[in-house]
Amino acid sequence: MFNNGIVNYENYNNVEKNLKTVLNLANTNQNSKAVEEEIYYNTAKNVGRSLNVTDYNSLSEKIMELGIGQIVITNMSDEKVVFRLFDCFTCSDMENIGKPVCYFEAGILAGAVSSISKQDMDAVEVKCNALGDAYCEFEVTKAKDHQKSVNEESDGGKNDINMLYLTINSLKLAKSKNQIQSQSQRSTRDNKKLNDALETALEADNFNQNIIDSIPNYLAVIDSNGMVMRINKKYQDFLSSAFEKNTSVISLAWESKYTEVLATGEPAIWQQLIAGKEHIIFESPILESKAVLRQVIPIESDFIKLLLDKISDLEERIGSKNKTSPPETVKLRDPNVIVDSHEMVGLVNYIKKVSKTDASILMRGESGTGKTMFAEIVHQESPRSQKPFVYIDCTTIPKNFFETELFGYESGAFTGANRNGKVGRLEMAQGGTVFLDEIAEIPIEIQAKLLRFLQEKKFEKMGSVTTKMVDTRVIAATSQNLEAMIREGSFRKDLYYRLNVINIILPPLRKRRPEIPVLVAKILEQISQENGTELKKIDQAGIQELMNYNWPGNIRELENVIKRLTFLVDDRIIGKDVIITELNSVETLNSFDSGSTKSEIKESEKELIVKILKNCHDNKSAAAEKLGITRQTLYNKIKKYNIAISR
């Protein structure tokens, strides 16, 4: 009846008959549906125990082999392990029915984790496609009522396997029937929705126009060709001229960034002088309609004043909370790692827990967020800490050299090969850890060989017929969108799931601003020790300027800026003026030619502000952005230096 996961449809009647018999034998007094669910769960749990998994890597492989989905560990603690299951066998094609249904998958995970942890575990499904979620999620915790030792043999191993076949076939039968019913119901519903939509289209159009007319800001909708499709009454009155539908933004003489907004999918915001008054213009994408929503708000409006008041209040609350609620502490073997916020403490504690396992890890984060450092932490906190840690930067390896760099080659494997051959990086890390930085750069043809190594710990050197076995843990990292690369066909889906057993996302520095003062102090201390120079400090006003900066290059950029400041300033204390100039230099380089940039960097703060204001046509928001300071800070400096502006 069961053959390589394919159901023999001729035996459906026997499957149903056998399942009903089993249910009746199991408990004739209970609701048959509840008994069915219990049989699915307990049978799968016995099978999960017999899978012979010893760690979470092998569990991931077994789940894939069974064909019931792809798992990722999202949380691991002493109390519970949380799994996400994608492409779930039972429910991946189901619509929302208001309850979880994956008792079989829950049982498999409960039994397998029981084997790994050497104690009886149970699994509860908390998210499910049948609940309207995009994936299934299971929480595995210690079983409350211990009924059987993990090390006990099942009373009927053969019966368990037979029950597994029966269960899977029954599930497939139910799933097939559900799909047919669902498709029929969906077709009926879609037709009804289409009729309803056609009947109410005119009414909806009028309703939408009434909504945008009631909003106090100036609103307009621009299509992908730059034509204004819709505009509210307040904006029409502001234009002081009759507006005709489908007029272009060029005819209206609007400054618009609709092409940029549609291309990037990101909103644009800027300040502009209109009719002698400053306005904020905000254009955001309406992706499903391939259009842009344009909002024009007077800078002196009650809306902006209220927004600024709320921001000030929020800043005060955050400042007060940071002063009264110090973060937890976390101990690491590497004293150079700075963790000084609640979020990072939680992340590092999670990293310490997963370090104890041998599961593959995929680190995600922008360039400069410290992926290499945290990969080293995983290695240091793991049982492999006394073995090699091998770093591989995939961006520096030529495409044709990936195979020899990773796996090595034998003597005479190709023209120009070393006569002694070469040991690959994976073999160099025997017993330890390999860190593949920017894994997305590995060519598609090498990904298959890497996948085999991850699954079996085996490979052949180039030019060799001998298979080598290497025990190496792999940590991968990327700043790219692997999901998009999978859709494009440039990254293997099976390799992605094999690497992504444990997922760690590192936040950018702009989301760790409270840690900047501690990071700066540590960087200054390291510079002093490395160069044997006097320890320098940055005053409080300078620290505030560093915290206000957006840091697109993250911690790496912060380190480079601090190093330059220590070389530029001879005094022991580094003040905010030189910091403002240094931070502004990057913006200035993008705005002016290199010759004038060097002279502007050397100018005094007052002269620099006057120059930037002039180039920005006295647009204070644009000038503040180029100076790397807030608009309010710029106002204060204009007042402090008595700088005259034309408007």
Salt bridges, closest charged atoms under 4 A:
GLU16 OE2 - LYS177 NZ 2.81
GLU61 OE2 - ARG498 NH2 2.68
GLU65 OE1 - LYS62 NZ 3.92
ASP87 OD2 - LYS493 NZ 3.53
GLU95 OE2 - ARG186 NE 2.95
GLU95 OE1 - ARG189 NH2 2.65
ASP120 OD1 - LYS45 NZ 3.15
ASP120 OD1 - ARG49 NH2 2.67
ASP120 OD2 - HIS146 ND1 3.88
ASP122 OD1 - LYS45 NZ 2.75
GLU137 OE1 - ARG84 NE 2.97
GLU139 OE2 - LYS80 NZ 3.47
ASP196 OD2 - LYS192 NZ 3.13
ASP205 OD1 - ARG230 NH2 2.58
ASP237 OD2 - LYS233 NZ 3.31
GLU278 OE2 - LYS620 NZ 3.49
GLU278 OE1 - ARG631 NH2 3.28
GLU283 OE2 - ARG294 NH1 2.76
ASP313 OD2 - ARG317 NE 2.91
ASP358 OD2 - ARG384 NH2 2.96
GLU366 OE2 - ARG510 NH2 2.44
GLU403 OE2 - LYS449 NZ 2.92
GLU405 OE2 - LYS422 NZ 2.59
GLU405 OE1 - ARG425 NH2 3.14
GLU427 OE1 - LYS461 NZ 3.98
GLU427 OE2 - LYS468 NZ 3.39
GLU456 OE1 - ARG452 NE 3.38
GLU460 OE1 - ARG452 NH1 2.83
ASP471 OD1 - ARG384 NH2 2.73
GLU483 OE1 - ARG364 NH2 3.02
ASP494 OD2 - ARG492 NH2 2.78
GLU515 OE1 - ARG512 NH2 2.78
GLU534 OE2 - ARG572 NE 3.74
GLU582 OE2 - ARG564 NE 2.54
GLU605 OE2 - LYS637 NZ 2.88
